[in-house]
Amino acid sequence: MVVQRREWAAGMDPDIAAQRGFNRADFDLGHKVIQIDGEHDLFGDGSVVCLPTYGHTPGHQSLLVHLKNSGFILLSGDVVHLEENFEKNIVPSLNTNKAQSIASMEKVRRLIAAYKAALFINHDKSQTDKLKLLPAFYD
């Protein structure tokens, strides 16, 4: 498990966990945990880069994936929940920090522009309905 250090700390803090609904059992399953601070190139080749996108949670992160034929795809996680939220800087009330959420959306916009990346929005059904789903795939 590769997790931002501040996310791990929040998940292990009993007070924060109780306030934010973190469940320690979801974090600590006895597996290897690599705590990182900031951007982290998982394989050292730029194919999968962890990007801090704080705001939804204290240590939320997204992934920038580079595929040979499909190009760059930004897996947003919970930076945004719907395309409209992204377009209008709408921050869900459940996010831990509104200013960080907006800054993370702006960071995602810069990354999309720099890498000509496709943005995959985790909870946007209208987008999901247009994506390749199994058995189709991105390569």
C-alpha positions as CSV (number, residue, x, y, z in Angstrom):
1,M,0.0,0.0,0.0
2,V,1.4,3.4,-1.0
3,V,-0.1,6.2,1.0
4,Q,0.6,9.8,1.7
5,R,2.1,10.1,5.2
6,R,-0.5,12.6,6.3
7,E,-3.3,10.3,5.2
8,W,-1.9,7.4,7.2
9,A,-1.5,9.7,10.2
10,A,-5.1,10.8,9.9
11,G,-6.3,7.3,9.6
12,M,-4.4,6.2,12.7
13,D,-5.4,9.3,14.8
14,P,-8.4,8.2,16.9
15,D,-9.9,11.7,17.1
16,I,-9.6,12.3,13.3
17,A,-10.7,8.8,12.5
18,A,-13.9,9.3,14.6
19,Q,-14.7,12.7,13.0
20,R,-14.0,11.7,9.4
21,G,-15.2,8.0,9.4
22,F,-11.7,6.5,8.9
23,N,-11.6,2.9,9.9
24,R,-8.2,1.7,11.0
25,A,-9.0,-1.8,9.8
26,D,-9.2,-0.4,6.3
27,F,-5.7,0.9,6.6
28,D,-3.8,-1.6,8.7
29,L,-4.2,-5.1,7.3
30,G,-0.7,-6.3,8.1
31,H,0.5,-5.6,4.6
32,K,3.6,-3.6,3.6
33,V,2.9,0.1,3.8
34,I,5.0,2.7,2.1
35,Q,4.3,6.2,3.4
36,I,5.3,9.0,1.0
37,D,5.4,12.8,1.1
38,G,4.3,14.4,-2.1
39,E,4.7,13.1,-5.6
40,H,6.1,9.6,-5.9
41,D,7.0,7.8,-9.1
42,L,6.0,4.2,-8.2
43,F,8.2,2.4,-10.7
44,G,10.8,5.0,-11.4
45,D,9.8,5.2,-15.1
46,G,7.0,7.8,-15.1
47,S,4.4,5.1,-15.9
48,V,2.5,5.6,-12.6
49,V,3.0,8.7,-10.4
50,C,1.2,9.3,-7.1
51,L,0.1,12.9,-6.9
52,P,-0.9,14.6,-3.7
53,T,-4.4,16.1,-4.2
54,Y,-5.3,17.1,-0.7
55,G,-8.7,18.3,0.3
56,H,-11.1,15.4,0.1
57,T,-9.1,13.9,2.9
58,P,-6.0,15.1,4.7
59,G,-3.7,13.0,2.4
60,H,-5.8,12.3,-0.6
61,Q,-3.8,11.3,-3.7
62,S,-4.5,10.8,-7.4
63,L,-2.6,8.8,-10.0
64,L,-1.1,9.9,-13.3
65,V,-0.7,6.9,-15.5
66,H,1.2,6.8,-18.8
67,L,0.1,4.1,-21.1
68,K,2.0,3.4,-24.4
69,N,-1.0,3.6,-26.7
70,S,-3.6,5.4,-24.7
71,G,-1.3,8.2,-23.5
72,F,-1.8,9.9,-20.1
73,I,-4.7,9.2,-17.9
74,L,-5.3,11.0,-14.6
75,L,-7.2,8.8,-12.1
76,S,-8.7,11.5,-10.0
77,G,-9.9,9.4,-7.0
78,D,-12.1,11.8,-5.1
79,V,-10.6,15.2,-6.3
80,V,-14.0,15.7,-7.9
81,H,-17.1,13.6,-8.0
82,L,-18.8,14.9,-11.1
83,E,-17.6,16.7,-14.2
84,E,-19.8,19.7,-13.3
85,N,-18.1,19.9,-9.9
86,F,-14.8,20.1,-11.7
87,E,-15.9,22.7,-14.2
88,K,-17.5,24.9,-11.4
89,N,-15.1,24.3,-8.5
90,I,-17.9,22.7,-6.5
91,V,-16.5,21.2,-3.3
92,P,-18.6,18.5,-1.5
93,S,-19.4,19.5,2.1
94,L,-17.8,16.2,3.3
95,N,-14.3,17.2,2.1
96,T,-11.9,18.0,4.9
97,N,-10.5,21.3,3.4
98,K,-12.3,23.4,0.8
99,A,-9.2,25.6,-0.1
100,Q,-7.0,22.5,-0.6
101,S,-9.8,20.9,-2.7
102,I,-9.9,23.9,-5.0
103,A,-6.1,24.0,-5.2
104,S,-6.1,20.3,-6.1
105,M,-8.6,20.8,-8.9
106,E,-6.4,23.5,-10.3
107,K,-3.4,21.2,-10.1
108,V,-5.4,18.6,-12.0
109,R,-6.2,21.2,-14.7
110,R,-2.5,22.1,-15.1
111,L,-1.6,18.4,-15.3
112,I,-4.3,17.7,-17.9
113,A,-3.0,20.6,-20.0
114,A,0.7,19.7,-19.6
115,Y,0.3,16.0,-20.4
116,K,-2.8,16.2,-22.6
117,A,-4.2,13.7,-20.1
118,A,-7.7,12.2,-20.0
119,L,-9.4,12.8,-16.6
120,F,-11.2,9.8,-15.2
121,I,-13.7,10.9,-12.6
122,N,-14.3,8.1,-10.1
123,H,-18.0,8.8,-9.3
124,D,-19.3,10.3,-12.6
125,K,-21.6,7.7,-14.1
126,S,-22.2,9.7,-17.3
127,Q,-18.4,9.6,-17.9
128,T,-18.1,5.9,-16.9
129,D,-20.8,5.0,-19.4
130,K,-18.5,6.3,-22.1
131,L,-15.3,4.6,-21.0
132,K,-13.9,1.3,-22.2
133,L,-15.0,-1.3,-19.7
134,L,-14.1,-5.0,-19.6
135,P,-13.4,-6.8,-21.8
136,A,-12.2,-3.6,-23.6
137,F,-9.2,-1.9,-22.0
138,Y,-6.7,1.0,-22.2
139,D,-3.2,0.1,-23.1
